[in-house]
C-alpha cells in the first residue's frame, strides 16, 4: 500500500483523451469545467494507491504517468491518462511555488512504486 498524497493544486485541466474514446456529453463537460477546469482557486488533490481524486471526481486505470519540473519555473506538474466512470480523460495537475520540490519527489516515488506492481 502506497502512502496517501494530499495537496492543493494551483491549476488543473482535464480533457477528453484519447480521441477514439466515447464523447463526453454536455453535462459531463459542464461538470468538469465548473468543478475543475474553470474553478478559480486551489483544487484538492488526493492520491491513494492507483486512484487520483480531484475535487469530487475519481480517476482510475491510470496510464502514461509523467511528472516534471519545467525549466525556469518554480512548479511541478503531473500528467496522466485515466478513466472516470465510463469516460476517459487526460489530466494535467500543476503545483506552483511552496513545497513543489518535496511534492515532485513524492509524486515520482508514488509513480515508480505504482508502475512496479
C-alpha positions in Angstrom: 0.0 0.0 0.0 1.4 3.4 -1.0 1.3 6.4 1.2 -1.6 8.9 0.6 -0.5 12.2 -1.0 -2.7 15.2 -0.3 -2.2 18.7 -1.6 -3.8 21.7 -3.2 -3.0 22.3 -6.9 -2.9 25.7 -8.4 -4.0 24.6 -11.9 -5.8 21.5 -13.1 -7.0 20.8 -16.6 -8.9 17.7 -17.7 -9.9 17.0 -21.3 -11.2 14.0 -23.3 -8.4 11.7 -24.5 -7.6 9.6 -26.4 -9.5 10.7 -29.4 -11.1 7.3 -30.1 -12.9 7.1 -26.8 -16.6 8.0 -26.1 -17.5 11.6 -26.5 -18.3 13.4 -23.3 -21.9 14.6 -23.0 -22.7 18.3 -22.3 -23.5 17.6 -18.6 -20.1 15.8 -18.0 -18.2 18.6 -19.8 -20.0 21.3 -17.8 -19.4 19.4 -14.5 -15.7 19.0 -15.3 -15.4 22.7 -16.3 -17.3 24.0 -13.2 -15.6 21.7 -10.7 -12.1 21.6 -12.1 -11.1 23.4 -15.4 -12.7 26.8 -14.8 -12.8 26.8 -11.0 -10.7 29.5 -9.5 -8.5 29.0 -6.5 -6.8 25.8 -5.3 -8.2 22.3 -6.1 -7.8 19.5 -3.6 -5.8 16.5 -4.9 -5.8 13.2 -3.0 -3.7 10.3 -4.4 -4.4 7.0 -2.8 -2.7 3.9 -4.4 -3.9 3.9 -8.0 -6.7 6.5 -7.7 -6.4 10.2 -8.1 -9.2 12.3 -6.6 -9.6 15.8 -7.9 -12.4 17.6 -6.0 -15.3 15.2 -6.4 -14.0 13.2 -9.4 -12.1 9.9 -9.0 -9.7 9.0 -11.8 -8.6 5.3 -12.0 -6.9 3.0 -14.6 -4.0 5.4 -14.8 -1.7 5.2 -17.8 1.2 7.2 -19.2 2.0 9.0 -15.9 4.6 11.7 -16.1 5.9 14.3 -13.6 8.2 17.2 -14.4 9.6 20.5 -13.2 9.7 22.9 -16.2 12.9 24.9 -16.8 12.9 28.4 -15.2 9.6 27.8 -13.2 9.0 27.2 -9.6 6.4 24.5 -10.1 5.9 20.8 -10.7 3.3 19.1 -13.0 1.9 15.6 -13.2 0.2 14.4 -16.3 -1.6 11.1 -16.9 -4.4 9.4 -18.8 -7.2 8.0 -16.8 -10.7 6.8 -16.6 -13.5 8.3 -14.6 -16.8 6.4 -14.6 -17.0 5.0 -18.1 -15.2 8.0 -19.7 -11.6 8.7 -20.4 -9.5 11.8 -20.0 -6.1 13.4 -20.0 -5.3 15.2 -16.7 -2.7 18.0 -16.1 -2.1 19.0 -12.4 0.3 21.8 -11.5 1.5 22.9 -8.1 3.3 26.3 -8.1 5.8 27.5 -5.5 5.6 26.4 -1.9 6.8 22.8 -1.4 6.8 21.9 -5.1 10.2 20.1 -4.9 9.1 17.9 -2.0 5.8 17.2 -3.8 7.7 16.3 -7.0 9.8 13.8 -5.1 6.6 12.3 -3.5 5.0 12.1 -6.9 8.0 10.4 -8.5 8.2 7.9 -5.7 4.5 7.2 -6.0 4.7 6.8 -9.8 7.7 4.5 -9.6 6.1 2.3 -6.9 2.8 2.2 -8.7 4.4 1.1 -12.0 6.3 -1.7 -10.3 3.1 -3.6 -9.4 
